[in-house]
């Protein structure tokens, strides 16, 4: 090979490697953060204090864009010994 052909091949190889690096793949999108208010947490169904904490978080984060929470399967705890707490 002549020197100019070698330079041409070297330049083409460098260009191809550069392009391969640009289109080599996707790092993936950043994970979408899970909305902590999308569902009733287990702690809200295990104790009255957990329920009150969850309701306080709901009150502190009002939104008009969040989907409604399905609470049909949620059984909230009751207690005959716990003092009433204000929300």
N, C-alpha and C positions, 0 to 999 in steps of 0.2 A: 504494500500500500504506500501511496505517496503521503507526504506530510499533510497536504491539504485534505485528503480523504480521511486521514486519521483525525485531524482536527474537526472535520464535519461530523464524523461518528461520535467523537467525544462530546461535541456540543449537543447533538441529538440525544445522546444518552443522558446528559445532564438535564436537558429539557424534559425528557420523559420521566426521569426520577423526580423532578420537581413537581410535575403534574400528578404523578402517582401519590406524592405526599399530600397534595391538596385534596385529592378525591379519594383518599385511602379509607375513608369510613367516617362514621359519626360517633362522637363521644357519648351520644345519647342526651336526651333532654334531662334537665334537672327534675328530680322527682317532685311531683305536685304535693305540697304539704297537705296532710290530712286535716280536715276541719274537725276540731275536737268537739264541736257541738252538733255534728252530723247525726249522732246517735246517742242514746242515753247510756252513760258509762255504767259498768258493773258496780262501781262504788255507790252510785245513786240508788241502786236496788238492794244494797246490803245493809245499809244503816240509815237512820233518820238524818244524822249529821252529813252523810254523803249526799243525800237528797237535797238538803239545804245548801250545801256547797255547790252542787250542780245548778240549782235554781239561781243562786247568786251569780254564777258565771253567765248564765243565760241573760239575766237582767243587765249585766255589765256590757254585754256584746249584742245589742239589738241590731237587727238588720232586716231590710225589706227584700233582699235578694236571695236569702237562704231558703232552701226547700223546707217544707214543714217536716217536723220530726214525727215519725210514726210511733205512737206510744200505746198502741192497742195491746201489745204483748208485754208491756211493762207493768210489773206489780210492785208498787212502792211499799216500803216497809212501814210498819206502824209500831208505836211503843206506848205502853201504858205508864212507863216510869220516867221517860225523858221529858224535860220541861219544854214548853213551847218556845220556839225561836222565831225571831222576826226576820223577814226577808228584807 
